[in-house]
């Protein structure tokens, strides 16, 4: 059931995935659903909604990623990092979260589904000092774009990009972007079966 839905959604989004990648994406949803009952990793309760609201909502960003090394800040159970890692085996992802139960879940996903291009790190973002620095900094859960930029300013390379995934956008939030950052592009995203606004903002440090 989930496999057929996933296949339809990928086709609708014009995203190609191998049979193994599709199996891993479905496996991720199944594990998230199973662990969620005990560990409360997400407020989304049904696997069908997890597929739409978590997996497809993450994959929609994939075509816009430039570079090879990415960090997903405040990743929670691994969103958007794990779906993006599955779809992009040629890229490396660091998944950063401060809650141990989320990191344990990610490591179990990595072990069971044999995904070898992400690393889970338990840390607060302001305490994390990476080496090397990242081509891209992803965030899906931050309260505001200004907060994301202020807390994550030390993570990208000199020409690295911030990718902020947002629902609705307000003029006030755009206006509050700190002066030392430039908004390169605002992209409207369409997620299958999701009748809500989705935006990707690409920003760089000046």
Helices and strands as residue ranges (DSSP letters): H 2-13, H 19-39, H 47-50, I 51-56, H 57-59, G 62-64, E 69-73, H 81-87, E 92-97, H 100-113, E 118-122, G 125-127, E 134-139, H 145-152, E 156-166, H 171-175, E 181-188, E 199-205
